[in-house]
Amino acid sequence: MFPRVLLLLLLALNIGGACWIAFAPQPVAVPVAPTDPGVPALVLLSERDAGPDQLPASASAPDVDPDPASGSDVCLSIGPFQTQSDMRATLGAMTPLVKRIQYRDERATQSRGYWVFLEAMKSREEALGVARTLSSRGVRDYYVVTAGEQLNTISLGLFREQANAERRKAEIAAMGFAPQLIQRTEELPVYWIDFARSAEKPVNWRVLAVNATGLEERAIDCF
């Protein structure tokens, strides 16, 4: 008898528990704020770098104020500086006075003077014979090239100024020879400074430049 009563009691408890679960009122969910009050929401890098069409509806692109003076900038290039030290000294002096500044290097062909010479002879003996003839006529400044590409050439002098080279050539030609004159050149690095300034604030770069002699100014596209 007792087991049957216990079974009926347990059955009644199970039925009562099931009814409570089925018909009990559900708690109302309270939304939780993603951040504390006054703290800005985090923005993922992918959201920040995305275009306006790719941002989620809840995000907005930050307002960016364009530089109102950028359209009126004047961009110039000055040079060529013959040495890097002169360029760097000028760059440092100008940097606080301009909006943007940079430097660049180029290769430039520069004169190394003028060479007067007699073209290479067929043999060393022939070259020495011509040299003795020059000596007998009072020419002292000459040299017979004994090696290299100019073998058996007779050098008659190197001159910084073309006018002096022309006089030497005429002097030797008057003795019945056929001297040649060429300009010697080489490629050397030179340096330029590019800078951007406001149209309303000119910069007197010639006062700031080191060794300003020979420098020029060119207008360039702004960078």
C-alpha positions in Angstrom: 0.0 0.0 0.0 2.8 2.5 1.0 4.7 2.1 -2.3 1.6 2.9 -4.3 0.9 6.0 -2.3 4.6 7.1 -2.8 4.4 6.5 -6.5 1.2 8.6 -6.7 2.8 11.4 -4.7 5.9 11.6 -7.0 3.7 11.6 -10.1 1.7 14.5 -8.7 4.9 16.5 -7.9 6.2 15.9 -11.5 2.9 17.1 -13.0 2.9 20.2 -10.8 6.5 21.1 -11.7 5.9 20.7 -15.5 2.8 23.0 -15.2 4.9 25.7 -13.4 7.6 25.6 -16.0 5.1 25.8 -18.9 2.9 28.6 -17.5 5.2 30.7 -15.3 5.8 34.3 -16.6 9.0 34.9 -18.6 11.5 37.6 -17.3 11.8 40.7 -19.4 15.4 41.1 -20.9 17.0 44.4 -20.1 19.3 45.6 -22.9 22.9 46.2 -21.7 24.9 49.2 -23.1 28.0 48.1 -25.0 30.1 50.7 -23.1 30.0 52.7 -19.9 28.4 56.1 -20.1 30.8 58.7 -21.6 33.1 56.2 -23.1 33.3 56.2 -26.9 32.6 52.9 -28.7 35.5 50.9 -30.1 35.9 50.9 -33.9 37.6 48.0 -35.7 40.5 48.9 -38.1 38.6 47.2 -40.9 35.6 49.5 -40.1 37.8 52.6 -39.9 39.6 51.9 -43.2 36.4 51.0 -45.1 34.8 53.4 -47.5 31.5 55.1 -46.6 29.5 52.4 -48.5 31.2 49.7 -46.4 30.6 51.1 -43.0 27.9 49.6 -40.8 24.7 51.7 -40.4 25.6 52.5 -36.8 29.1 53.9 -37.7 29.8 57.2 -39.3 32.9 58.5 -41.0 34.8 61.1 -39.0 34.8 64.6 -40.4 38.1 65.6 -42.0 38.8 69.3 -42.5 40.8 69.8 -45.7 43.8 72.1 -45.6 42.3 75.4 -46.9 45.7 76.6 -48.0 46.9 73.6 -49.8 45.4 74.8 -53.1 47.4 78.0 -52.9 50.8 76.4 -52.1 53.8 77.4 -54.3 56.2 74.6 -55.0 59.8 75.4 -56.1 63.1 73.6 -56.6 66.5 75.2 -56.0 69.9 73.9 -57.1 72.1 72.4 -58.2 74.2 72.1 -55.0 77.7 70.8 -55.8 78.2 69.2 -52.4 75.9 67.3 -50.1 77.1 69.3 -47.1 76.0 72.6 -48.7 72.7 71.1 -49.6 72.1 69.7 -46.0 73.0 73.0 -44.4 70.6 74.9 -46.6 67.9 72.2 -46.0 68.2 72.7 -42.3 68.0 76.4 -42.5 64.9 76.4 -44.6 62.9 73.6 -42.9 61.3 75.8 -40.2 60.2 78.3 -42.8 58.3 76.1 -45.3 55.4 73.8 -45.2 57.1 70.8 -46.8 60.6 70.1 -48.0 62.7 67.3 -49.4 65.9 66.8 -51.4 66.9 64.7 -54.4 70.1 64.0 -56.3 70.9 63.9 -60.0 73.8 63.1 -62.3 75.2 66.1 -64.1 77.9 66.3 -66.8 80.5 68.8 -65.7 83.6 70.2 -67.5 87.0 69.1 -66.3 88.8 71.6 -68.5 90.3 71.5 -72.0 93.0 69.3 -73.4 95.4 70.2 -76.3 97.3 67.4 -77.8 98.8 65.9 -81.0 97.1 62.7 -82.1 98.8 59.3 -81.4 101.7 58.5 -83.6 102.2 55.0 -85.2 105.1 54.1 -82.9 106.8 55.3 -79.8 109.9 56.2 -81.8 107.9 58.5 -84.0 106.3 60.2 -81.0 109.7 60.8 -79.4 110.9 62.3 -82.7 108.1 64.8 -82.8 108.7 65.6 -79.1 112.3 66.4 -79.8 111.2 68.7 -82.6 108.9 70.5 -80.3 111.7 70.9 -77.8 114.0 72.3 -80.4 111.4 75.0 -81.2 111.2 76.1 -77.5 108.2 74.0 -76.4 108.7 72.8 -72.9 105.3 71.9 -71.6 104.5 68.6 -73.3 104.3 64.9 -72.4 104.5 61.7 -74.4 101.8 59.3 -73.2 103.4 55.9 -72.7 100.4 53.7 -71.7 96.7 53.4 -71.9 94.2 54.3 -74.6 96.1 57.5 -75.5 99.4 55.6 -76.1 101.9 57.6 -78.2 99.8 60.8 -78.0 101.7 64.0 -77.2 99.9 66.0 -74.6 100.4 69.8 -74.9 98.6 70.9 -71.7 95.4 70.9 -69.7 93.6 74.2 -69.3 90.7 75.3 -67.1 89.8 78.2 -69.4 88.9 77.6 -73.1 90.6 80.8 -74.2 93.9 79.6 -72.8 93.5 76.3 -74.6 92.8 78.1 -77.9 95.9 80.1 -77.6 98.0 77.0 -77.0 96.5 75.3 -80.0 97.2 78.3 -82.2 100.8 78.5 -81.0 101.5 74.8 -81.9 99.7 75.1 -85.2 101.9 78.0 -86.2 104.9 75.6 -86.0 103.3 73.4 -88.7 101.6 70.8 -86.5 98.0 69.9 -86.3 97.0 70.0 -82.6 93.6 68.9 -81.4 91.5 70.5 -78.6 88.7 68.7 -76.7 86.7 69.5 -73.6 87.1 66.9 -70.9 83.9 66.0 -69.0 82.7 63.7 -66.2 79.5 62.9 -64.5 79.2 64.0 -60.9 76.3 64.0 -58.4 74.4 67.3 -57.8 71.6 68.0 -55.3 68.3 69.8 -55.5 66.0 71.0 -52.7 62.2 70.9 -53.4 59.9 72.8 -51.0 56.3 74.0 -50.7 55.4 77.3 -49.2 52.3 79.4 -48.7 51.6 81.8 -51.6 51.3 84.6 -49.0 54.7 83.8 -47.3 57.6 84.1 -49.7 60.9 82.6 -48.6 64.2 84.4 -49.4 66.1 81.2 -49.9 69.2 83.0 -51.3 69.9 84.4 -47.9 69.7 81.0 -46.3 71.5 79.0 -49.0 75.1 78.0 -48.5 77.2 79.0 -51.5 74.3 80.4 -53.4 76.4 81.3 -56.4 75.3 79.3 -59.4 72.0 78.2 -57.8 68.7 78.7 -59.7 65.0 78.4 -58.9 62.5 76.3 -60.8 58.7 76.0 -60.4 57.7 72.4 -60.0 54.4 70.5 -59.4 53.5 70.4 -55.8 54.2 67.2 -53.8 
